[in-house]
Amino acid sequence: MKYGILGKTGLEVSVVGLGGIPVQRTDKEGAAEIVRACMERGINFLDTARAYSVSEEFFGEVLKPYRDQWVIATKSMSRDYESMKADIEISLQNLQTDYIDLYQIHNIKTEEEFALCFGENGAYQALLEAKQEGKIRHIGATAHSIEAFARLIREYENEIETVMFPYNIVENQGEQLMAECGEKNIGFIAMKPIAGGNIDNTVLALKYILNNPDCSIVIPGMGNAEEVEQNTCEEVYQPLSEADKIECEKIAKELGNEFCRRCGYCEPCPKGINIPQNILLANYKKKYGLSDWAKVRYDAMEGKAEECIKCGVCETRCPYDLPIRSMLETVVKEMV
């Protein structure tokens, strides 16, 4: 395993971390197996979230005896002070720890969310207060749109210490902003390394990411010991060969025809459909085996795929010329 410093947090982290979503497929014994495999391979960073159902609880119990050996990161969708303050306490309880190394504002998107989060009674104030009390040590944020990514590191570089954003063979639109993170010493955490399960060659996918010096750490989701071993094999740390580069180009070209990058340019939908989220949840069900988790979130969501009237406005806006209407039909087949 190789290690590096996570930006201005000063935390020394393994360059491959443990993504906490897939643990929902297993149980506490399964979580223990994952953690044992991670420790054997030198992984010392866990990324989980309040939204990942049992993830905090499972890992909290398993990691308790090894707390000082791990850097634990979690995140919350809360936007206001009181909600974030409550979520921090729940995370501390779930993770069975007195402190959380990195707490992140999860998936910030709109102007209204930025104003609320970083306003007088916003989530950031709760995080700052918790940091002053020693309950959390560092503050970060996550985003899916390039606009939110840019805003975080240009307008809030003094508030956040890390940023998490999708980065993989297909989704490399953030590379310029990643370089800015490096210049500003903001730790960059690469999520969605295998494009939501769409890239079959996991080793090459991780190798591609780790060859970018502006990436501090990549966090593939791992649901068993075999996946841990695969994601930490010696090959992932090697330079990209010419053959690797050709294969990456091939993968990007193949996935480019029907792969949603969640850029949001297709919106707003006349029927209020959250197009990227619909496609994402269907993908979690199909590729990650998280059927129940994805279905619960789909059912609770406003603006579902079955409400599509096939007007095609979204397709005229998509910079990647995706067949969005057809993709939403696939979502309906998966989720309804």
N, C-alpha and C positions, 0 to 999 in steps of 0.2 A: 504494500500500500504506500502511496505517496501522500504527503501532507502539505498544507499551505495555510496561510493566514487569511481569515475571512474579513477582508477589508479593515475598516477602522475599529471593528470590534476587538481586534487583537487575538481572537480565538484561533487556536490551531486545530484545523479540521482535516479529516481525511478527504481527498478530492472526490471520492465516491461516497455519498451518504445514503442513508436508508429512507426511502419514501414510504410514508405510513398508510397509504390508501388500501393496498391489497390485503392487509391483515384482517380486514373485514370478512374475507373469505374463509378464515380459519377460526381457531379458538385460542385460549390462553396458552395451551401447550404448544400450539403452532407458533404463537408469538415468541415463546421461549426458544423454540428451535431456530427461528429467524435471528434472534438476538445472539444466541450462541455462535451461529455461523458468522455473523457480522464481526463479533469480537475476535474470532479465530482469524478472520481475514483483515483485521485492522480498522474496520469501520468504527468511527466514534461520533457520528452525527446522525440524529434522528429528526426528520421533519414530519410532524403530524398536524392535526387541526381539530378545532371544536366540531367542525362539520363532518368529520370522518367517523361518525357513530361511535363504535367501541374502541377506536384506535388509541386514544389517549389512555383509556382505562387499561387495556391489555398491556400496552408498553409500560405504563406507569408501574404496574405490579411487577413486571419482569425486570425492569431496569433498577428498581429500588436498591438492591444490594450493590449495584455497580454505578450508582449515581455520579460519583466523582470522576468516572472514566468516560462519561458521555457529555456531548453538547446537545442539549434538547431544545428544539425549536417547535413552536406551535403557532396557531394563528386564529383569528376570529373575524367574522363578517360584521361584527358590531360597528356602528358608526358614531354613536353618541357616548357620552361619558359614563352614564350609569350602566348601560348595557355592556360596555367593554370592561368596566370595573367588575361587574358580576362574572363575566366570562373568564377573566384572569383568575378569580378565586376558584371557579369550577375547574379550570385547567390545573391549577396547583393541587387541588384535591384529587383529580383524576390521575395526574402524573405522580402523585405521592411524593412530592418534593417541596422544599422550602423556597426554591427559586427556579425560574425558567431562563435559560441562557438567551434565547431570542424569541421575542413575541412580535408577531407580524400583523399588520392590518391587511386583511385578506381580500384580494380581488377588487381593489378600488377602481372605479370606472368613471362616473359622471361628474360634471361640474358641481352638482348638488352634494354628491358624496365627498368630494374634496373639501368643499366649504364646511360641511358638517364635521368631518373627521378631524380637520386641523383648526376648527373654530374654537371659540371660548369654552363651550361645553361639549367638545368633541371627544372621540375615542383616543386621540393622541394625548390629551390631557390626563386621561386615566392611565395610559401607558407610562407617561412621564412620571406621574405620581407613584406608580408601582415600582418604577426604576429607582426613584429616590428612596423608597422604602426597602429596597433590596429584594423585592419579589420577582422582578425580572432584571436582567442585566443589560440587554441591548434591544433596540427597537428597529423593526424592518417593515417592509410592505411588499405586497405581491400585486401583479397586474397581468392582464391578458392583451390589452390593446397597446399599440406602439405609442399612442398619444398619452396614455396614462403613465407608461414607462418614462417617457421623456419628461413629463411634468414632475414626476417623483424626484428624478435626479437633478432637475434644473431649478425647481422652485422649492423643494423640500430637502435639499442635500444636507442641511444642518440638522434636520429632524430625524432622518432615517440613516441607519448604518449599513443596511443591506437591502437589496431588491431581488425579488424572484420573478422570473419571466420565462415563457416557453422558449426553448432553444434546441434545435435538432437539425438533422439533415434537410428537412423540408422547410422548417420555420427558422430562417436565419435573418429575418428582417430587422432584428434588434442588434445586429453586430456593431453598428456605429455607436449606438447608445451603450453597449457593453464596454467599448473602448473608453467612453466618457466615464463610466463607472471606475475603470482602472485608473484614469487620470485623477479622479476625485477620491480614490481609496474607498469606494462604496463596494462592499462585497456583493458579487453577482452569483446567484443561485439558479442553476439551470433546471427548470421543471419540464415535464413532458419530453424526456429525452428520446423516447421511441415513438413520439407523435401519437400518444394515446393508444399505443399498441399496434399502430399501423406499420411500423418498421419491423420486419422479421429478423433482420440481422442486428441483434442487440449489441453484440461486441463491437461491430463497426460503428453503430450509432454512438456508443459511449466514447469510442476512440476519436471520432469526429469532434465531439464536444470538448474532450480533454486536450485536444490539440490547439484550442483557442486559449491563449494565455490570459485573456480577459475574463475567463470563467473561473470563479473561485472553487465551486463545487457543483457536482451534478447529483440529482437525487432520484434515481430510478426506483419505482415502486417494486418491492420484493415480497413475495408471499410464501416463500419456502427457502430451505437451505440451498437447493440446487440453483435457484435464481441468484442467490448471493454469490455463490462460487463462480457462476458464469459472468456476473457483472464486475468481478474483481480479478479476473484472470490476467495474466501478465500482458496479454496482447492489447488490452484497453489503454495501457500507458505508453504504447509505442507511437512513433511518428507515423503519419499517414503516407503510405506508399502511393506511387502513381496509379497502381491498380485499385487501391482503396478510393482514390479521388474519382476515378472513372465510375466505380460502383456507386459512390455517393451521388454523382450526377444522374446515373440511371435511376436510382431510387427516387430522387427528387422529381424527375420527369414523370415517372410512372404514377406517383402519388399526387402529382399536381393536378390531375384530371378530376379527382373527386376527394379532395382533402380540405376540410374547413380549417383555416388558420386562426379563426376567431378574431379577425381583425375588426369586425363590426361594420365594415363599409356597406354591407347589404341592408342595414337598418337605417331608418325605422320602417318596419313592415306595416302596411295599411291596416292589417288585422291585429297588430300588436304582438306578433309572434317573435319570441326571442330565438332567432334562428340558430346562432352558434350554440346556445345552451341546449336546445333540443337535440342537435346533432351530437354534442358532447355526451349527454346522458345516454343516448342510444349506443354510443361507442363504448362507454363504460360497461354497459350491460353485455354487449357482444364480445368485446376484446378482453375485459378484465374479469368477467364472471361475477360482476357485482349486481346481479339482477334485482334483488330486493331493494338495495340501497338506491339504485338508479330509478327504479319504478316509484318509490315513495317520493323522491324529489320531482320526478316528472309529473306525478299526479297533483302535487301541491303547487306546481308552477302555473303562472298565468301565461297565456299565449302559447298554446300547444300546437304541435305540427298538424293535427287533424283539422285545425281551423283555417289552414291554407286554402285560398280561393284560386291559386295558380295564376295570379295576375302577371307574374314574371318581373315585377319591378325590381326585386332583389337581384335578379340575374343581370340586369342592366348596370347595376352598381358594383358588382363583384369584380375586383381587379384580377382575379384568377380564372374568370369565365367558368365558374363551377355550375353544374346543372342543379341548382338549389331546389327547384321544385321536385325533381326526381329524388334528391337526397332526403327531402322531408317526407316523401312517400315511404321511403325506407324506414324512417324514424317511426312512422305510424305502424308499419308492419311489426317493428320490434317492440313498441311500447304500448300499443292499444290492444 
